[in-house]
Amino acid sequence: MVHSLSIKNFLSFRDEVTFSFEATKDTHLEESHVVEVVKGVRLNKLGIIYGYNASGKSNLIEAFQFLRSFWFTIADSKDEETGVIPFMLDHDSRHNPCEFKLIFYHNSIKYTYYLKINEDAVLQEKLDYYPGVQPANIFDRIYENGVSIINFGNKIKVSTVVKDEITIKCLPNISVFAALNQVNANIKELNDVSGWMKNNVMPGIEPLTRLQEFTENMVLENQDCKNRILLHLQAADFNVSDINSREIKKEVSDEFISKAEGLLRLSSKEPERLKNERSIKMTETEFGHLVTNNDKKEIFNLPIEWQSDGTKRVFGLFGAIFKAVEKNAFLSVDEIESKLHPRLIEYVIEQFLRQSEQSQLLVATHYDNLFDEEDLLRKDNFWFTEKGEDGSTRLYPLSGFNGLNRVSSLQKAYKFGKFGAVPNID
């Protein structure tokens, strides 16, 4: 589970900020919200970010996604840029490196990952873990004279040959994990962490992210997933009686095969298969709708393309949430309210909390009714982003304010600017 992420000089975050899932001592809704990953460390399953447009909400989510992508991206040459973007609204920050510190728990072990990086190279990359009370180093990588130097901790068993191979593959603009993926070696401590990031940190969801095909394939392959999503659609009152997904073959032309080979960079076997079979496999989904006509109940099957945007959004979201819950993974959703009725936002969050064991959900939203959902949410779920006159983003928790128990309506307090993070509209 993710404990916290600290960010410095990345996008709108000029000064260091820290987002944390660590729960306060409040025991409200403890059973459904809080996981004790190790003795004394209690982590929330849910984080909710509020802030006006362009205040930095999406940039927090982007920081998680940057790390996930950077860990596994292999550059074609050492001249490629790393893809990191520093704070660009002052003369010093735009020339300074970005810094990230990610603390997480995997298999009841605490890990701390640190990355210092500019547009051209990784200046430092470090991974520590806690096999006991005291931390131990897994690797510490620095940048000297145009090359990366990697040192492994005393507890990590790495042969000289493997270390040299990883060092050779570790171009200045990629991570140690990306280099490791190119080497035939088994370093348990590194493999455990690499597997956690790959399997337990899911790609983020944006308002325009197409989730339909992802969930269609899950429904096709997993009956339990189909049953659960169908229940959610019915509970959301979409008049859906069934979901029918099937795999079909669609014929393709020579022009399609030619373009696919070039654009998709297909494997050597795939173009040959396409030429021989002249078809691609696709998933086709229909929703059964139960209606009453002339006092007679009937079911009509309609393709998913004909469903409302809201129906398709819920269908896709619950597919992603099902996968996150199944894998005990971290999932972020930007503008969760997109195309959803307000009650559905609450329903999606409620169902996630009920199903989750150690999965985590981070959402950004403008829907402020959640503040007064005391039977659903805790005060330490809420965080704010606010941009100053210098263009940099502050990030701070609701739980940092005093006297919250004396506030009759957190929603009204937020609307009247008691917590900041609201637009100044004259």
C-alpha positions in Angstrom: 0.0 0.0 0.0 1.1 3.6 -0.7 2.0 5.5 2.5 3.0 8.8 1.0 4.5 10.7 -2.0 6.6 13.8 -1.6 7.2 16.0 -4.7 9.5 18.9 -5.3 9.9 21.0 -8.4 7.6 19.0 -10.6 4.9 20.6 -12.8 3.1 23.2 -10.5 4.8 21.9 -7.3 7.8 24.1 -6.8 8.3 23.7 -3.1 8.2 20.2 -1.5 4.7 18.9 -0.8 3.7 15.6 0.6 0.4 13.6 0.1 -0.1 10.9 2.7 -2.6 8.1 3.1 -1.6 7.8 6.8 -4.7 7.8 8.9 -5.2 10.1 11.9 -6.0 8.7 15.4 -9.7 9.2 14.6 -11.6 5.8 14.8 -14.6 7.0 12.8 -15.4 4.3 10.2 -12.2 2.6 11.0 -13.3 -0.9 9.9 -14.1 0.1 6.3 -11.5 2.8 5.8 -8.2 1.9 7.6 -5.7 -0.8 7.2 -3.0 -1.5 9.7 -0.2 -2.6 7.4 2.2 -3.2 10.2 1.9 -2.6 14.0 1.3 1.2 14.6 1.0 2.1 10.9 -2.6 2.8 9.8 -3.2 3.7 6.2 -6.4 5.0 4.5 -7.9 3.3 1.5 -9.2 6.5 0.1 -7.9 10.0 -0.7 -10.0 12.8 -2.1 -8.5 16.0 -3.6 -10.3 19.3 -3.9 -9.2 22.5 -5.6 -10.2 24.9 -8.2 -9.3 24.5 -11.9 -5.6 24.6 -12.6 -4.8 24.4 -8.9 -2.7 21.2 -9.2 -5.1 18.3 -8.5 -4.3 16.6 -11.8 -0.6 17.2 -11.3 -0.6 15.2 -8.1 -2.1 12.3 -9.9 0.4 12.9 -12.8 3.3 12.5 -10.3 2.2 9.0 -9.4 1.8 8.2 -13.1 5.2 9.6 -14.0 7.0 7.3 -11.5 5.0 4.3 -12.7 6.0 5.0 -16.3 9.6 6.0 -15.6 10.4 2.8 -13.7 9.8 0.7 -16.8 10.5 3.0 -19.8 13.5 1.9 -21.9 15.1 4.7 -23.9 16.4 4.0 -27.4 19.4 6.1 -26.8 21.0 8.1 -24.0 20.1 11.3 -25.8 16.4 11.0 -25.2 14.8 13.2 -22.6 13.6 11.7 -19.3 10.1 13.3 -19.8 10.2 15.1 -16.4 8.9 18.7 -16.3 10.1 21.0 -13.6 8.3 24.1 -12.3 8.7 26.6 -15.1 7.4 29.8 -13.6 10.6 31.2 -12.2 14.1 31.5 -13.5 15.8 29.1 -11.0 13.3 26.2 -10.7 13.2 25.6 -14.5 16.9 24.7 -14.3 16.8 22.7 -11.1 16.1 18.9 -10.9 12.8 17.3 -9.8 12.6 15.2 -6.7 10.3 12.4 -5.6 10.1 10.3 -2.5 7.7 7.4 -2.5 7.1 5.4 0.7 5.1 2.2 0.4 4.5 -1.2 2.1 4.6 -4.5 0.3 4.3 -7.9 2.1 4.4 -6.0 5.4 7.8 -4.5 4.5 8.4 -0.7 4.3 10.2 0.7 1.3 11.4 4.2 0.6 12.3 5.2 -3.0 14.0 8.5 -3.8 14.5 10.0 -7.3 16.3 13.1 -8.3 16.1 13.8 -12.0 16.3 16.5 -14.6 15.3 16.5 -18.3 18.5 14.8 -19.4 19.5 12.3 -16.6 18.9 10.7 -13.3 21.1 12.5 -10.8 20.3 10.1 -7.9 18.1 7.1 -7.5 17.9 5.2 -4.2 15.8 2.4 -2.7 15.8 1.4 1.0 13.8 -1.2 2.8 13.2 -2.2 6.4 13.8 -5.9 7.0 13.8 -5.0 10.7 13.5 -1.8 12.7 16.4 -0.1 11.0 16.5 0.7 7.2 18.8 -1.1 4.8 19.9 0.0 1.4 18.9 -2.0 -1.7 20.7 0.2 -4.2 22.0 3.8 -4.4 22.7 5.1 -7.9 24.5 8.4 -8.6 25.5 10.3 -11.8 29.2 11.2 -12.2 31.1 12.3 -15.3 28.2 11.4 -17.6 27.7 7.8 -16.4 25.6 6.1 -13.8 27.3 4.4 -10.9 25.2 1.8 -9.0 26.1 0.5 -5.6 24.0 -2.3 -4.0 23.5 -2.6 -0.2 25.4 -5.1 2.0 22.3 -7.3 2.4 21.7 -7.6 -1.4 23.4 -10.5 -3.1 24.5 -9.4 -6.6 27.4 -10.9 -8.5 30.0 -8.7 -10.1 28.9 -9.9 -13.5 25.3 -9.0 -12.9 26.1 -5.7 -11.4 28.3 -4.8 -14.5 25.5 -5.9 -16.8 22.9 -3.7 -15.0 25.3 -0.8 -15.0 25.9 -1.1 -18.8 22.2 -1.2 -19.5 21.4 1.6 -17.1 21.6 4.6 -19.4 21.6 8.0 -17.6 18.0 8.7 -18.6 16.3 5.4 -17.4 15.7 3.8 -14.0 17.6 0.9 -12.5 14.4 -1.1 -12.8 14.3 -0.5 -16.6 17.9 -1.6 -16.8 17.2 -4.7 -14.6 14.4 -5.7 -17.1 17.0 -6.1 -19.8 19.3 -8.4 -17.8 18.8 -12.1 -17.1 19.2 -11.9 -13.4 17.2 -12.7 -10.2 17.6 -10.1 -7.5 14.7 -10.9 -5.1 14.6 -7.5 -3.3 14.5 -5.6 -6.7 12.1 -8.1 -8.3 9.6 -7.8 -5.4 9.5 -4.0 -5.7 9.4 -4.0 -9.5 6.5 -6.4 -9.3 4.7 -4.2 -6.8 4.9 -1.2 -9.1 3.9 -3.1 -12.2 1.0 -5.1 -10.6 -0.2 -2.9 -7.8 0.0 0.6 -9.2 -2.6 0.9 -12.0 -2.6 3.4 -14.9 -4.5 6.5 -13.9 -8.0 7.3 -15.2 -8.7 10.7 -16.8 -12.1 12.0 -17.9 -11.5 10.9 -21.5 -9.8 7.6 -20.7 -11.5 4.8 -22.7 -12.3 2.1 -20.2 -15.0 0.3 -22.2 -12.7 -2.2 -24.0 -10.8 -2.9 -20.8 -14.0 -3.8 -18.9 -15.5 -5.7 -21.9 -12.5 -8.0 -21.9 -12.7 -8.5 -18.2 -16.4 -9.4 -18.4 -15.6 -11.8 -21.2 -12.9 -13.6 -19.2 -14.2 -13.4 -15.6 -17.7 -14.5 -14.6 -17.4 -13.0 -11.1 -16.4 -9.6 -12.6 -19.5 -9.8 -14.9 -21.8 -10.6 -12.1 -20.5 -7.8 -9.9 -20.6 -5.2 -12.6 -24.1 -6.2 -13.6 -25.3 -5.8 -9.9 -23.7 -2.3 -9.9 -25.4 -1.3 -13.1 -28.7 -2.5 -11.8 -28.2 -0.8 -8.4 -27.5 2.4 -10.4 -30.9 2.0 -12.0 -29.8 1.6 -15.6 -32.6 -0.8 -16.4 -29.9 -3.4 -17.4 -30.9 -7.0 -17.1 -27.8 -8.7 -18.5 -24.4 -8.1 -20.1 -23.4 -10.3 -23.0 -19.8 -10.1 -24.3 -18.4 -12.4 -26.9 -15.3 -12.6 -29.0 -15.7 -12.0 -32.7 -13.4 -12.1 -35.8 -13.4 -9.1 -38.1 -12.0 -9.3 -41.6 -9.2 -6.8 -42.4 -7.9 -5.4 -45.7 -4.3 -5.4 -47.0 -4.2 -1.7 -46.3 -5.1 -2.3 -42.6 -2.4 -5.0 -42.4 0.2 -2.7 -43.8 -0.7 0.2 -41.5 -0.9 -2.1 -38.5 2.6 -3.5 -39.1 4.0 0.0 -39.3 2.1 1.8 -36.6 1.7 -0.9 -34.0 5.2 -2.4 -34.4 3.7 -5.9 -34.3 5.9 -8.9 -33.5 7.4 -10.9 -36.4 4.7 -13.5 -36.1 1.7 -11.2 -36.0 1.9 -9.7 -39.5 2.2 -13.2 -40.9 -0.9 -14.3 -38.9 -2.8 -11.3 -40.1 -1.9 -12.0 -43.7 -2.9 -15.7 -43.4 -6.1 -15.3 -41.4 -7.0 -11.8 -42.6 -8.9 -11.1 -39.4 -8.5 -9.6 -36.0 -10.2 -10.6 -32.7 -12.5 -8.2 -31.1 -14.9 -8.1 -28.1 -18.5 -7.3 -28.8 -20.8 -6.4 -25.9 -24.6 -6.0 -25.7 -26.7 -4.9 -22.7 -30.0 -6.6 -22.1 -32.8 -4.1 -21.2 -35.8 -5.3 -19.4 -38.9 -3.3 -20.3 -42.7 -3.6 -19.9 -44.8 -3.2 -23.0 -48.6 -3.7 -22.8 -48.2 -5.4 -19.4 -45.7 -7.8 -20.9 -42.1 -8.0 -19.8 -39.6 -8.1 -22.6 -35.8 -8.0 -23.0 -34.1 -6.1 -25.8 -30.4 -6.4 -26.4 -28.7 -3.2 -27.5 -25.0 -2.8 -28.3 -22.8 -1.0 -25.8 -22.2 1.8 -28.3 -25.9 2.7 -28.0 -25.8 3.1 -24.2 -25.7 6.5 -22.5 -22.3 8.1 -21.6 -23.1 7.6 -18.0 -23.8 3.9 -18.4 -20.6 3.4 -20.2 -18.7 5.4 -17.7 -20.0 3.4 -14.7 -19.4 0.2 -16.7 -15.8 1.2 -17.3 -15.1 2.5 -13.8 -16.3 -0.6 -12.1 -14.1 -2.7 -14.3 -11.1 -0.7 -13.2 -12.2 -0.8 -9.5 -12.8 -4.6 -9.7 -9.2 -5.0 -11.0 -7.8 -2.7 -8.3 -9.7 -4.6 -5.5 -8.7 -8.0 -7.0 -5.0 -7.0 -7.0 -4.9 -4.9 -3.9 -3.8 -2.1 -6.1 -3.6 1.7 -6.1 -5.9 3.4 -8.6 -6.2 7.1 -9.3 -9.3 8.8 -11.0 -9.2 12.4 -12.1 -12.5 14.2 -12.2 -14.5 11.2 -11.0 -17.7 13.1 -11.3 -17.3 13.2 -15.2 -20.6 12.0 -16.7 -21.9 10.7 -13.4 -25.0 11.7 -11.4 -23.9 12.9 -8.0 -25.5 10.0 -6.2 -23.5 7.6 -8.4 -20.2 9.3 -7.3 -21.2 8.4 -3.7 -22.2 4.9 -4.8 -18.9 4.2 -6.6 -16.9 5.3 -3.5 -19.2 3.3 -1.2 -18.8 0.1 -3.2 -15.0 0.5 -3.4 -14.7 0.9 0.4 -17.0 -2.2 1.0 -15.0 -4.4 -1.4 -11.4 -3.2 -0.7 -9.1 -5.1 1.6 -5.8 -3.3 0.9 -6.6 -1.5 -2.4 -6.4 2.3 -2.5 -8.3 4.9 -4.5 -7.2 8.5 -5.0 -9.8 10.7 -6.7 -9.8 14.4 -7.7 -13.2 16.1 -7.8 -15.2 19.3 -7.7 -18.2 17.5 -6.2 -18.3 19.1 -2.7 -21.4 17.2 -1.4 -19.0 14.5 -0.2 -17.9 16.8 2.7 -21.1 16.2 4.6 -21.3 12.4 3.9 -20.4 11.6 7.5 -21.7 8.1 7.3 -19.5 7.3 4.3 -16.2 9.3 4.7 -13.6 10.4 7.3 -12.2 13.8 7.7 -8.7 12.6 6.9 -9.8 11.5 3.4 -9.9 15.1 2.2 -7.0 17.1 0.8 -6.7 20.5 -0.9 -4.6 22.1 -3.7 -4.3 25.8 -3.9 -2.2 27.9 -6.3 -0.4 31.0 -5.0 0.3 34.2 -6.8 3.7 32.8 -7.9 1.9 30.0 -9.7 3.1 27.2 -7.4 0.7 24.7 -5.8 0.3 24.1 -2.0 -1.1 20.7 -0.9 -2.6 20.3 2.5 -5.1 18.1 4.4 -8.4 19.0 5.9 -7.3 17.2 9.1 -4.7 20.0 9.6 -7.4 22.5 10.5 -8.4 22.9 14.2 -12.0 22.8 15.5 -13.4 20.6 12.7 -15.8 18.9 15.2 -17.4 22.3 15.9 -18.2 22.9 12.2 -21.8 22.0 11.5 -21.3 21.6 7.7 -17.9 21.0 6.2 -19.5 21.6 2.7 -20.7 25.1 3.6 -17.4 25.9 5.3 -15.6 24.8 2.1 -17.9 26.9 -0.1 -17.3 30.0 2.0 -13.5 29.6 1.7 -12.8 28.4 5.3 -10.3 25.8 3.9 -9.1 27.7 0.9 -8.8 25.9 -2.4 -11.9 27.6 -4.0 -11.8 30.0 -7.0 -11.9 33.8 -6.2 -14.8 34.9 -8.4 -15.8 38.5 -8.1 
